[in-house]
Amino acid sequence: MRSIGSLVAQLAPRRRQPEAHSPKATPAPHPRGPAREGSREKASVVGMSEKHASELKDEQVKQESDELLRQRVRELEQELASQRSESARDALLRSVEGELAAARAVDVEAVALLAMASLEGENADARAVSRVVRELKERRPRLFESAPAPGLREGSMGPMRAGSEAEEAAQRALETGHRRALLEYLRL
């Protein structure tokens, strides 16, 4: 980069030398004297250097602004990558919770934490989620409800055998709607 002095010298208007035979060759003396003419030249040089300094300052401001914008773009790109990662993790968690609910997990949220820990670092797709849930069900069956035995139906007071006295009383109470039938059922 060139120095300001060399740029000012280059941009300053060149003074023409007066011609000896021209009537305008000798300027008329100024009322304040010859010092005034020199100050005009200095003022034009100073004006040019101020203009150039202003242009340089504008250029610096523009460069700083560009750098700030680049930095902001980098920050936004990092934030976007973070949000995409979080979104993918949330989608995986929803998939795991759905699979666990279908497998009849006792506490879906707690078992989901175990499943997510097992999936950590894997390429987690639907097959991986199913595999992890199946493995959890095999390793820790207490975390999942067992299927009811055939012929048993869960009621408000526990399982009932098909065709039992309690079932018949419940059926009578439903069909008739009488209080006496309901009380019989509740006593059993």
Z-matrix of the N, CA and C atoms (Angstrom, degrees):
N
C 1 1.441
C 2 1.531 1 107.91
N 3 1.304 2 115.80 1 139.42
C 4 1.465 3 120.69 2 -178.78
C 5 1.520 4 110.73 3 -80.23
N 6 1.306 5 114.99 4 155.35
C 7 1.464 6 118.59 5 178.98
C 8 1.527 7 109.19 6 -75.13
N 9 1.288 8 114.52 7 158.21
C 10 1.467 9 120.46 8 -179.04
C 11 1.521 10 110.10 9 -63.54
N 12 1.329 11 116.69 10 -38.55
C 13 1.468 12 120.03 11 -179.34
C 14 1.520 13 112.17 12 -60.89
N 15 1.358 14 116.82 13 -41.89
C 16 1.467 15 118.60 14 -179.20
C 17 1.522 16 110.56 15 -70.30
N 18 1.338 17 117.27 16 -34.75
C 19 1.453 18 119.61 17 177.21
C 20 1.521 19 111.65 18 -68.18
N 21 1.328 20 116.28 19 -39.47
C 22 1.462 21 120.25 20 178.32
C 23 1.521 22 109.48 21 -64.15
N 24 1.327 23 116.62 22 -43.76
C 25 1.462 24 120.22 23 -179.60
C 26 1.522 25 110.54 24 -62.76
N 27 1.327 26 115.78 25 -36.88
C 28 1.448 27 119.51 26 -178.81
C 29 1.527 28 110.89 27 -72.17
N 30 1.306 29 117.10 28 -37.53
C 31 1.464 30 121.10 29 -176.82
C 32 1.530 31 113.52 30 -84.06
N 33 1.306 32 117.74 31 -20.66
C 34 1.463 33 121.33 32 -176.99
C 35 1.529 34 109.72 33 -64.24
N 36 1.315 35 116.23 34 140.29
C 37 1.474 36 118.31 35 178.85
C 38 1.536 37 109.85 36 -66.45
N 39 1.274 38 113.98 37 137.07
C 40 1.460 39 119.13 38 -179.55
C 41 1.528 40 109.54 39 -79.46
N 42 1.292 41 114.04 40 135.16
C 43 1.453 42 120.38 41 -179.59
C 44 1.518 43 109.87 42 -81.34
N 45 1.283 44 113.64 43 129.24
C 46 1.465 45 116.68 44 179.01
C 47 1.516 46 109.05 45 -82.21
N 48 1.291 47 113.83 46 140.22
C 49 1.468 48 119.84 47 177.27
C 50 1.529 49 108.42 48 -78.81
N 51 1.295 50 117.94 49 133.30
C 52 1.473 51 119.61 50 179.32
C 53 1.528 52 110.48 51 -68.03
N 54 1.275 53 113.59 52 143.20
C 55 1.461 54 119.28 53 178.29
C 56 1.520 55 108.93 54 -83.94
N 57 1.302 56 115.04 55 141.41
C 58 1.464 57 120.61 56 -174.14
C 59 1.529 58 112.16 57 -68.72
N 60 1.291 59 118.75 58 -35.51
C 61 1.462 60 120.73 59 -175.19
C 62 1.518 61 112.53 60 -90.61
N 63 1.283 62 119.72 61 -2.04
C 64 1.454 63 122.38 62 -178.25
C 65 1.520 64 110.31 63 -85.45
N 66 1.350 65 116.75 64 142.97
C 67 1.455 66 118.28 65 178.07
C 68 1.530 67 111.52 66 -67.42
N 69 1.334 68 117.12 67 -21.34
C 70 1.448 69 119.99 68 179.89
C 71 1.516 70 111.10 69 -89.16
N 72 1.279 71 117.02 70 8.06
C 73 1.457 72 121.48 71 -174.47
C 74 1.515 73 111.51 72 -64.98
N 75 1.270 74 117.82 73 -34.25
C 76 1.461 75 119.10 74 179.58
C 77 1.507 76 108.24 75 -108.90
N 78 1.288 77 116.27 76 117.01
C 79 1.452 78 117.83 77 179.48
C 80 1.509 79 110.53 78 -73.41
N 81 1.284 80 114.40 79 152.21
C 82 1.460 81 119.67 80 179.30
C 83 1.514 82 108.51 81 -70.98
N 84 1.283 83 117.64 82 140.32
C 85 1.456 84 119.06 83 179.93
C 86 1.524 85 110.33 84 -64.64
N 87 1.273 86 113.46 85 141.49
C 88 1.462 87 120.40 86 179.96
C 89 1.510 88 108.11 87 -81.64
N 90 1.350 89 116.60 88 150.07
C 91 1.456 90 117.41 89 -178.14
C 92 1.524 91 112.42 90 -59.65
N 93 1.282 92 118.34 91 -28.67
C 94 1.455 93 119.94 92 -179.19
C 95 1.515 94 111.03 93 -94.41
N 96 1.251 95 118.61 94 -6.91
C 97 1.451 96 120.89 95 175.33
C 98 1.519 97 112.27 96 109.35
N 99 1.355 98 116.44 97 177.37
C 100 1.456 99 122.04 98 -175.84
C 101 1.530 100 113.05 99 -68.85
N 102 1.294 101 119.89 100 -17.77
C 103 1.461 102 121.14 101 -178.80
C 104 1.530 103 111.05 102 -63.61
N 105 1.282 104 116.03 103 -27.55
C 106 1.465 105 120.45 104 -178.17
C 107 1.519 106 111.31 105 -63.43
N 108 1.308 107 118.90 106 -39.12
C 109 1.452 108 122.81 107 -178.95
C 110 1.527 109 110.53 108 -65.04
N 111 1.284 110 118.36 109 -39.78
C 112 1.460 111 122.28 110 178.31
C 113 1.510 112 111.37 111 -65.11
N 114 1.295 113 116.53 112 -36.13
C 115 1.467 114 119.26 113 -179.84
C 116 1.527 115 110.73 114 -69.38
N 117 1.348 116 116.93 115 -30.76
C 118 1.465 117 120.01 116 175.91
C 119 1.519 118 110.33 117 -64.10
N 120 1.321 119 114.94 118 -42.78
C 121 1.460 120 119.04 119 178.94
C 122 1.524 121 110.18 120 -63.42
N 123 1.310 122 116.31 121 -42.57
C 124 1.456 123 120.14 122 179.22
C 125 1.529 124 110.07 123 -63.76
N 126 1.314 125 117.40 124 -40.07
C 127 1.453 126 121.07 125 -179.68
C 128 1.516 127 110.58 126 -63.56
N 129 1.344 128 116.88 127 -40.29
C 130 1.469 129 118.71 128 179.32
C 131 1.525 130 110.25 129 -68.70
N 132 1.335 131 117.59 130 -38.17
C 133 1.462 132 120.85 131 178.04
C 134 1.526 133 109.44 132 -66.54
N 135 1.329 134 116.68 133 -43.65
C 136 1.462 135 120.66 134 179.06
C 137 1.525 136 109.55 135 -64.00
N 138 1.326 137 117.10 136 -41.35
C 139 1.460 138 121.16 137 178.25
C 140 1.516 139 110.95 138 -60.88
N 141 1.345 140 116.39 139 -41.67
C 142 1.459 141 120.63 140 178.32
C 143 1.526 142 110.38 141 -66.64
N 144 1.324 143 117.40 142 -41.64
C 145 1.459 144 119.40 143 -178.49
C 146 1.527 145 110.32 144 -69.59
N 147 1.332 146 118.13 145 -35.08
C 148 1.462 147 120.62 146 176.13
C 149 1.521 148 110.54 147 -65.04
N 150 1.323 149 115.45 148 -40.00
C 151 1.459 150 120.10 149 178.27
C 152 1.519 151 110.03 150 -63.33
N 153 1.341 152 115.75 151 -44.93
C 154 1.458 153 120.34 152 -179.96
C 155 1.539 154 110.56 153 -66.24
N 156 1.330 155 116.70 154 -40.37
C 157 1.457 156 120.62 155 177.91
C 158 1.524 157 110.05 156 -62.39
N 159 1.319 158 116.68 157 -39.56
C 160 1.455 159 121.28 158 178.19
C 161 1.528 160 110.45 159 -63.87
N 162 1.341 161 116.42 160 -41.46
C 163 1.462 162 120.19 161 178.04
C 164 1.525 163 110.61 162 -64.26
N 165 1.327 164 117.10 163 -41.19
C 166 1.460 165 120.80 164 178.51
C 167 1.529 166 110.79 165 -64.01
N 168 1.318 167 116.19 166 -41.10
C 169 1.459 168 120.65 167 179.25
C 170 1.529 169 110.21 168 -64.34
N 171 1.338 170 116.38 169 -42.53
C 172 1.462 171 120.50 170 177.31
C 173 1.528 172 110.59 171 -60.10
N 174 1.328 173 116.18 172 -41.43
C 175 1.469 174 121.09 173 178.78
C 176 1.531 175 110.51 174 -63.01
N 177 1.328 176 117.45 175 -42.18
C 178 1.462 177 121.22 176 178.44
C 179 1.526 178 110.76 177 -63.69
N 180 1.313 179 117.06 178 -43.39
C 181 1.459 180 121.48 179 179.44
C 182 1.525 181 109.55 180 -61.83
N 183 1.328 182 116.15 181 -41.66
C 184 1.457 183 120.79 182 179.78
C 185 1.528 184 110.49 183 -63.72
N 186 1.338 185 117.34 184 -42.62
C 187 1.467 186 121.08 185 179.32
C 188 1.530 187 110.79 186 -65.07
N 189 1.327 188 116.92 187 -41.86
C 190 1.465 189 120.31 188 177.94
C 191 1.519 190 110.69 189 -64.15
N 192 1.311 191 116.49 190 -40.36
C 193 1.448 192 121.36 191 178.55
C 194 1.528 193 110.46 192 -63.83
N 195 1.339 194 116.56 193 -43.24
C 196 1.458 195 120.81 194 177.68
C 197 1.526 196 110.98 195 -60.53
N 198 1.320 197 116.77 196 -42.69
C 199 1.462 198 120.75 197 -179.94
C 200 1.528 199 110.75 198 -65.31
N 201 1.318 200 117.30 199 -40.84
C 202 1.467 201 120.49 200 177.50
C 203 1.529 202 110.72 201 -62.95
N 204 1.319 203 116.42 202 -40.25
C 205 1.459 204 120.26 203 178.82
C 206 1.526 205 110.88 204 -65.66
N 207 1.333 206 117.54 205 -42.02
C 208 1.465 207 120.84 206 177.53
C 209 1.529 208 110.77 207 -61.03
N 210 1.324 209 115.95 208 -42.54
C 211 1.455 210 120.65 209 179.47
C 212 1.529 211 110.07 210 -63.46
N 213 1.305 212 117.62 211 -42.17
C 214 1.473 213 121.70 212 179.46
C 215 1.531 214 110.19 213 -64.37
N 216 1.333 215 117.29 214 -39.06
C 217 1.465 216 120.93 215 177.99
C 218 1.528 217 109.69 216 -62.82
N 219 1.340 218 117.63 217 -43.58
C 220 1.470 219 120.79 218 178.00
C 221 1.530 220 110.71 219 -60.54
N 222 1.328 221 117.29 220 -43.25
C 223 1.459 222 120.95 221 178.90
C 224 1.524 223 111.30 222 -62.05
N 225 1.330 224 116.69 223 -43.50
C 226 1.462 225 120.43 224 -179.71
C 227 1.525 226 111.38 225 -66.69
N 228 1.345 227 117.31 226 -36.80
C 229 1.462 228 120.23 227 177.17
C 230 1.521 229 110.94 228 -64.75
N 231 1.338 230 117.19 229 -39.93
C 232 1.465 231 120.58 230 177.69
C 233 1.521 232 110.60 231 -65.81
N 234 1.324 233 116.72 232 -41.19
C 235 1.460 234 121.09 233 178.43
C 236 1.527 235 111.01 234 -63.17
N 237 1.328 236 116.87 235 -41.18
C 238 1.460 237 121.29 236 178.76
C 239 1.525 238 110.75 237 -63.57
N 240 1.326 239 116.96 238 -43.88
C 241 1.463 240 120.46 239 178.27
C 242 1.528 241 110.63 240 -62.03
N 243 1.310 242 116.54 241 -40.33
C 244 1.468 243 120.74 242 178.52
C 245 1.525 244 110.72 243 -64.05
N 246 1.321 245 117.25 244 -43.52
C 247 1.464 246 120.92 245 -179.68
C 248 1.525 247 111.17 246 -67.22
N 249 1.326 248 117.30 247 -36.94
C 250 1.470 249 119.66 248 176.99
C 251 1.525 250 110.51 249 -64.53
N 252 1.316 251 116.30 250 -41.37
C 253 1.458 252 120.78 251 178.42
C 254 1.524 253 110.78 252 -63.17
N 255 1.311 254 116.25 253 -43.96
C 256 1.463 255 121.10 254 179.10
C 257 1.527 256 110.88 255 -64.73
N 258 1.312 257 117.26 256 -39.34
C 259 1.462 258 121.73 257 179.17
C 260 1.536 259 110.31 258 -64.74
N 261 1.321 260 116.53 259 -42.27
C 262 1.461 261 120.33 260 178.30
C 263 1.528 262 110.45 261 -63.93
N 264 1.318 263 116.64 262 -39.70
C 265 1.469 264 120.76 263 178.87
C 266 1.532 265 110.38 264 -65.50
N 267 1.334 266 117.64 265 -41.40
C 268 1.462 267 121.26 266 177.92
C 269 1.529 268 111.44 267 -63.42
N 270 1.329 269 116.77 268 -40.73
C 271 1.466 270 120.67 269 178.30
C 272 1.529 271 110.32 270 -64.09
N 273 1.328 272 116.56 271 -40.42
C 274 1.463 273 120.71 272 177.71
C 275 1.530 274 110.18 273 -64.13
N 276 1.327 275 117.24 274 -42.50
C 277 1.464 276 121.07 275 179.26
C 278 1.535 277 110.89 276 -61.95
N 279 1.334 278 116.95 277 -42.63
C 280 1.468 279 120.19 278 177.16
C 281 1.530 280 110.85 279 -61.92
N 282 1.316 281 116.89 280 -39.80
C 283 1.458 282 121.33 281 178.55
C 284 1.528 283 110.64 282 -64.57
N 285 1.333 284 116.88 283 -43.88
C 286 1.460 285 121.70 284 179.14
C 287 1.527 286 109.89 285 -63.25
N 288 1.322 287 117.55 286 -45.21
C 289 1.469 288 120.84 287 -179.53
C 290 1.527 289 111.35 288 -63.43
N 291 1.324 290 117.46 289 -38.25
C 292 1.468 291 120.75 290 177.09
C 293 1.518 292 111.35 291 -64.43
N 294 1.315 293 115.80 292 -43.23
C 295 1.464 294 120.82 293 178.98
C 296 1.535 295 110.74 294 -65.01
N 297 1.316 296 117.15 295 -39.65
C 298 1.466 297 121.31 296 179.02
C 299 1.526 298 111.54 297 -67.83
N 300 1.320 299 116.96 298 -38.46
C 301 1.467 300 120.04 299 177.45
C 302 1.525 301 110.32 300 -64.24
N 303 1.329 302 116.43 301 -39.81
C 304 1.463 303 120.09 302 178.09
C 305 1.531 304 110.69 303 -67.02
N 306 1.326 305 117.18 304 -30.79
C 307 1.469 306 121.23 305 179.33
C 308 1.532 307 111.34 306 -85.01
N 309 1.326 308 117.39 307 2.23
C 310 1.466 309 124.59 308 176.58
C 311 1.529 310 111.88 309 64.84
N 312 1.339 311 115.92 310 51.94
C 313 1.465 312 120.44 311 176.11
C 314 1.522 313 109.01 312 -69.97
N 315 1.325 314 116.10 313 142.53
C 316 1.458 315 121.15 314 -179.39
C 317 1.527 316 110.06 315 -68.48
N 318 1.317 317 117.36 316 -47.89
C 319 1.473 318 122.90 317 178.87
C 320 1.527 319 107.39 318 -126.57
N 321 1.314 320 115.85 319 96.85
C 322 1.464 321 121.27 320 -172.62
C 323 1.527 322 111.69 321 -59.92
N 324 1.332 323 118.22 322 -44.03
C 325 1.467 324 120.73 323 -176.64
C 326 1.526 325 111.56 324 -64.48
N 327 1.336 326 117.07 325 -43.21
C 328 1.466 327 120.47 326 -179.43
C 329 1.520 328 111.19 327 -66.71
N 330 1.310 329 117.00 328 -43.79
C 331 1.460 330 120.53 329 -179.51
C 332 1.535 331 109.60 330 -70.04
N 333 1.334 332 116.93 331 -30.48
C 334 1.470 333 120.27 332 177.08
C 335 1.525 334 110.81 333 -62.94
N 336 1.315 335 117.23 334 -37.46
C 337 1.467 336 120.00 335 176.48
C 338 1.522 337 111.47 336 -61.75
N 339 1.324 338 116.76 337 -41.87
C 340 1.463 339 120.37 338 177.23
C 341 1.535 340 110.94 339 -64.49
N 342 1.314 341 115.72 340 -42.99
C 343 1.466 342 120.15 341 179.97
C 344 1.530 343 111.06 342 -64.66
N 345 1.333 344 116.55 343 -41.79
C 346 1.476 345 119.91 344 179.60
C 347 1.527 346 110.36 345 -64.69
N 348 1.331 347 116.98 346 -37.41
C 349 1.470 348 119.96 347 177.47
C 350 1.524 349 110.21 348 -65.03
N 351 1.326 350 117.04 349 -36.51
C 352 1.467 351 120.47 350 178.04
C 353 1.521 352 111.39 351 -69.71
N 354 1.320 353 116.82 352 -31.61
C 355 1.470 354 121.13 353 -178.93
C 356 1.526 355 113.00 354 -83.02
N 357 1.320 356 117.20 355 -9.46
C 358 1.469 357 121.78 356 -177.17
C 359 1.532 358 110.62 357 -55.10
N 360 1.302 359 116.10 358 126.82
C 361 1.462 360 121.37 359 176.55
C 362 1.519 361 114.12 360 82.87
N 363 1.327 362 118.73 361 -2.93
C 364 1.461 363 121.52 362 178.67
C 365 1.519 364 110.00 363 -96.34
N 366 1.306 365 114.63 364 161.07
C 367 1.455 366 120.07 365 170.48
C 368 1.526 367 105.80 366 -79.50
N 369 1.305 368 116.56 367 95.87
C 370 1.461 369 122.03 368 -170.25
C 371 1.517 370 110.80 369 -84.35
N 372 1.326 371 115.59 370 102.04
C 373 1.451 372 120.41 371 172.97
C 374 1.526 373 107.67 372 -115.96
N 375 1.316 374 118.00 373 -174.01
C 376 1.467 375 121.74 374 -176.20
C 377 1.526 376 111.30 375 -61.21
N 378 1.337 377 117.39 376 -38.37
C 379 1.465 378 119.67 377 -179.91
C 380 1.526 379 111.35 378 -66.65
N 381 1.329 380 116.91 379 -39.41
C 382 1.464 381 120.37 380 178.87
C 383 1.522 382 110.66 381 -65.37
N 384 1.319 383 117.10 382 -40.14
C 385 1.467 384 121.14 383 178.98
C 386 1.524 385 109.36 384 -63.34
N 387 1.329 386 117.83 385 -46.52
C 388 1.468 387 121.11 386 179.14
C 389 1.521 388 111.07 387 -61.46
N 390 1.314 389 117.12 388 -41.54
C 391 1.461 390 121.49 389 179.83
C 392 1.524 391 110.77 390 -63.04
N 393 1.328 392 117.74 391 -44.76
C 394 1.461 393 121.49 392 -179.05
C 395 1.523 394 110.88 393 -64.77
N 396 1.330 395 117.42 394 -41.67
C 397 1.469 396 120.87 395 179.19
C 398 1.528 397 109.42 396 -64.78
N 399 1.313 398 117.12 397 -42.53
C 400 1.469 399 120.94 398 178.67
C 401 1.534 400 110.58 399 -62.12
N 402 1.338 401 116.66 400 -43.13
C 403 1.468 402 120.38 401 178.49
C 404 1.530 403 111.29 402 -63.78
N 405 1.336 404 116.94 403 -42.06
C 406 1.465 405 119.80 404 177.77
C 407 1.525 406 111.16 405 -62.20
N 408 1.308 407 116.50 406 -39.64
C 409 1.465 408 120.27 407 -179.46
C 410 1.527 409 110.57 408 -66.36
N 411 1.323 410 116.76 409 -34.88
C 412 1.466 411 120.48 410 178.28
C 413 1.532 412 111.30 411 -74.41
N 414 1.330 413 117.99 412 -43.44
C 415 1.465 414 121.74 413 -177.34
C 416 1.518 415 112.98 414 -74.86
N 417 1.330 416 117.46 415 -37.05
C 418 1.464 417 121.61 416 -176.02
C 419 1.525 418 110.39 417 -132.04
N 420 1.298 419 117.72 418 74.44
C 421 1.473 420 120.68 419 -176.36
C 422 1.519 421 113.29 420 -65.37
N 423 1.342 422 118.10 421 -21.49
C 424 1.465 423 119.73 422 -179.82
C 425 1.529 424 111.84 423 -67.55
N 426 1.311 425 117.43 424 -16.86
C 427 1.460 426 120.46 425 179.08
C 428 1.532 427 112.61 426 -78.95
N 429 1.337 428 115.71 427 -7.12
C 430 1.454 429 120.71 428 -176.73
C 431 1.521 430 109.43 429 -124.90
N 432 1.341 431 115.43 430 147.35
C 433 1.459 432 119.98 431 176.64
C 434 1.515 433 108.27 432 -73.45
N 435 1.311 434 114.76 433 143.67
C 436 1.463 435 117.73 434 176.24
C 437 1.524 436 107.81 435 -88.87
N 438 1.307 437 116.04 436 154.97
C 439 1.462 438 120.84 437 -179.91
C 440 1.518 439 108.71 438 -71.62
N 441 1.329 440 118.13 439 140.74
C 442 1.473 441 119.57 440 179.40
C 443 1.527 442 110.50 441 -65.29
N 444 1.312 443 115.21 442 148.29
C 445 1.464 444 120.54 443 178.76
C 446 1.525 445 108.90 444 -67.16
N 447 1.327 446 117.89 445 147.64
C 448 1.468 447 119.87 446 179.48
C 449 1.526 448 110.54 447 -63.67
N 450 1.299 449 116.66 448 141.62
C 451 1.458 450 122.15 449 178.97
C 452 1.514 451 112.71 450 88.82
N 453 1.335 452 117.99 451 -8.07
C 454 1.454 453 121.03 452 178.42
C 455 1.514 454 109.10 453 -106.15
N 456 1.298 455 114.25 454 141.87
C 457 1.449 456 118.82 455 177.96
C 458 1.516 457 106.85 456 -130.20
N 459 1.312 458 117.58 457 135.08
C 460 1.447 459 120.12 458 -179.20
C 461 1.511 460 109.64 459 -82.13
N 462 1.314 461 116.18 460 130.40
C 463 1.447 462 121.97 461 176.95
C 464 1.515 463 108.67 462 -117.49
N 465 1.319 464 115.76 463 -165.49
C 466 1.451 465 119.38 464 -178.41
C 467 1.522 466 112.01 465 -72.73
N 468 1.329 467 117.07 466 -24.07
C 469 1.454 468 120.01 467 -177.61
C 470 1.518 469 111.83 468 -112.47
N 471 1.270 470 119.01 469 18.99
C 472 1.455 471 121.19 470 179.20
C 473 1.516 472 110.73 471 114.62
N 474 1.311 473 115.89 472 -177.91
C 475 1.464 474 118.75 473 -177.22
C 476 1.525 475 112.24 474 -69.93
N 477 1.335 476 115.90 475 146.19
C 478 1.471 477 121.95 476 177.61
C 479 1.514 478 108.61 477 -121.04
N 480 1.281 479 115.91 478 144.47
C 481 1.460 480 120.21 479 175.70
C 482 1.534 481 107.90 480 -83.04
N 483 1.328 482 114.42 481 141.68
C 484 1.457 483 118.86 482 178.53
C 485 1.524 484 109.34 483 -62.55
N 486 1.318 485 116.76 484 135.19
C 487 1.458 486 121.36 485 178.19
C 488 1.520 487 112.96 486 81.04
N 489 1.320 488 119.23 487 10.00
C 490 1.462 489 121.53 488 -179.63
C 491 1.525 490 110.03 489 -77.57
N 492 1.353 491 115.13 490 168.51
C 493 1.460 492 121.35 491 -179.53
C 494 1.531 493 110.84 492 -63.03
N 495 1.335 494 117.43 493 -39.31
C 496 1.464 495 121.24 494 -179.23
C 497 1.524 496 110.73 495 -64.73
N 498 1.322 497 115.46 496 -38.42
C 499 1.470 498 118.61 497 179.35
C 500 1.520 499 111.04 498 -66.79
N 501 1.305 500 116.46 499 -40.10
C 502 1.466 501 120.19 500 179.13
C 503 1.529 502 110.45 501 -65.29
N 504 1.352 503 117.00 502 -40.37
C 505 1.465 504 120.88 503 178.82
C 506 1.526 505 110.53 504 -65.06
N 507 1.304 506 116.56 505 -39.16
C 508 1.463 507 120.44 506 178.05
C 509 1.513 508 110.88 507 -64.17
N 510 1.319 509 115.49 508 -40.81
C 511 1.459 510 119.95 509 -179.70
C 512 1.530 511 110.26 510 -65.47
N 513 1.352 512 117.76 511 -41.87
C 514 1.472 513 121.27 512 178.55
C 515 1.523 514 110.23 513 -61.96
N 516 1.345 515 115.91 514 -42.73
C 517 1.465 516 119.82 515 -178.59
C 518 1.529 517 110.56 516 -63.19
N 519 1.306 518 116.58 517 -37.83
C 520 1.470 519 120.42 518 178.37
C 521 1.519 520 112.15 519 -68.82
N 522 1.296 521 115.64 520 -42.49
C 523 1.465 522 119.56 521 -175.68
C 524 1.520 523 111.79 522 -71.57
N 525 1.332 524 116.98 523 -44.32
C 526 1.462 525 119.21 524 -174.48
C 527 1.522 526 112.61 525 -87.66
N 528 1.314 527 116.86 526 -36.27
C 529 1.441 528 119.94 527 -178.19
C 530 1.516 529 112.94 528 77.16
N 531 1.363 530 118.06 529 7.70
C 532 1.460 531 122.26 530 179.01
C 533 1.521 532 110.57 531 -76.34
N 534 1.339 533 112.93 532 148.82
C 535 1.464 534 118.46 533 178.29
C 536 1.532 535 111.24 534 -66.86
N 537 1.309 536 115.61 535 -39.02
C 538 1.457 537 119.73 536 -178.45
C 539 1.533 538 110.34 537 -60.00
N 540 1.347 539 119.27 538 -42.66
C 541 1.471 540 122.91 539 179.12
C 542 1.528 541 110.54 540 -65.25
N 543 1.311 542 117.08 541 -38.00
C 544 1.457 543 121.38 542 178.20
C 545 1.520 544 110.68 543 -66.39
N 546 1.359 545 117.62 544 -42.62
C 547 1.466 546 120.91 545 178.92
C 548 1.531 547 111.08 546 -64.60
N 549 1.343 548 117.11 547 -38.52
C 550 1.472 549 119.96 548 176.20
C 551 1.526 550 110.00 549 -59.19
N 552 1.306 551 115.26 550 -46.17
C 553 1.483 552 119.22 551 -179.68
C 554 1.518 553 110.56 552 -62.02
N 555 1.342 554 118.59 553 -43.62
C 556 1.452 555 121.76 554 -176.59
C 557 1.543 556 111.72 555 -68.46
N 558 1.348 557 117.75 556 -27.89
C 559 1.465 558 120.58 557 177.65
C 560 1.505 559 112.06 558 -70.99
N 561 1.309 560 119.04 559 -25.53
C 562 1.472 561 121.55 560 -177.54
C 563 1.478 562 113.51 561 -77.21
